[in-house]
Amino acid sequence: MTTEEIERWLVGFVASLLDVPPQLIAATMPFDSLGVDSATTLVMAADLSEWLRVELSPVEVFEFATIRSLAERLAAVVPVGG
């Protein structure tokens, strides 16, 4: 997966969560300012882990606190063909 593909997934996830068009979600905004709380982080981490076939701790979502930084991190660790 590329950073862009993961970023699009994350934008869609957050837009769906907030019930807003994806165009209103800036990839550089911190997750907490987008309304992503700890319960949502657990769901997001589990969904991303399953989709990308990598282990993702919810703590990493807080460490890489924007859509862009998390997408970049995940793109670096997703297995080829993942």
Contacts in CASP RR format, 6 or more apart in sequence:
PFRMAT RR
TARGET T0000
AUTHOR 0000-0000-0000
METHOD contacts of the structure
MODEL  1
MTTEEIERWLVGFVASLLDVPPQLIAATMPFDSLGVDSATTLVMAADLSE
WLRVELSPVEVFEFATIRSLAERLAAVVPVGG
1 52 0 8 1.000
1 74 0 8 1.000
1 75 0 8 1.000
1 78 0 8 1.000
1 81 0 8 1.000
1 82 0 8 1.000
2 75 0 8 1.000
3 68 0 8 1.000
3 71 0 8 1.000
3 72 0 8 1.000
3 75 0 8 1.000
4 71 0 8 1.000
6 48 0 8 1.000
6 52 0 8 1.000
6 70 0 8 1.000
6 71 0 8 1.000
6 74 0 8 1.000
6 75 0 8 1.000
6 78 0 8 1.000
7 27 0 8 1.000
7 67 0 8 1.000
7 68 0 8 1.000
7 71 0 8 1.000
9 48 0 8 1.000
9 51 0 8 1.000
10 27 0 8 1.000
10 44 0 8 1.000
10 48 0 8 1.000
10 67 0 8 1.000
10 70 0 8 1.000
10 71 0 8 1.000
11 22 0 8 1.000
11 25 0 8 1.000
11 27 0 8 1.000
11 67 0 8 1.000
12 22 0 8 1.000
12 25 0 8 1.000
13 44 0 8 1.000
13 47 0 8 1.000
14 25 0 8 1.000
14 31 0 8 1.000
14 34 0 8 1.000
14 35 0 8 1.000
14 36 0 8 1.000
14 67 0 8 1.000
15 21 0 8 1.000
15 22 0 8 1.000
15 24 0 8 1.000
15 25 0 8 1.000
17 35 0 8 1.000
17 36 0 8 1.000
17 40 0 8 1.000
18 25 0 8 1.000
18 34 0 8 1.000
18 35 0 8 1.000
25 34 0 8 1.000
25 67 0 8 1.000
27 66 0 8 1.000
27 67 0 8 1.000
27 68 0 8 1.000
27 71 0 8 1.000
28 66 0 8 1.000
28 67 0 8 1.000
28 68 0 8 1.000
29 66 0 8 1.000
29 67 0 8 1.000
30 65 0 8 1.000
30 66 0 8 1.000
31 41 0 8 1.000
31 61 0 8 1.000
31 62 0 8 1.000
31 65 0 8 1.000
31 66 0 8 1.000
31 67 0 8 1.000
32 65 0 8 1.000
36 44 0 8 1.000
36 61 0 8 1.000
38 58 0 8 1.000
41 58 0 8 1.000
41 61 0 8 1.000
41 62 0 8 1.000
42 58 0 8 1.000
44 58 0 8 1.000
44 61 0 8 1.000
45 56 0 8 1.000
45 57 0 8 1.000
45 58 0 8 1.000
45 60 0 8 1.000
45 61 0 8 1.000
48 54 0 8 1.000
48 56 0 8 1.000
48 74 0 8 1.000
49 55 0 8 1.000
49 56 0 8 1.000
52 74 0 8 1.000
52 78 0 8 1.000
52 82 0 8 1.000
53 78 0 8 1.000
53 79 0 8 1.000
53 82 0 8 1.000
54 74 0 8 1.000
54 77 0 8 1.000
54 78 0 8 1.000
54 79 0 8 1.000
56 74 0 8 1.000
60 70 0 8 1.000
60 73 0 8 1.000
61 70 0 8 1.000
64 70 0 8 1.000
64 72 0 8 1.000
64 73 0 8 1.000
END
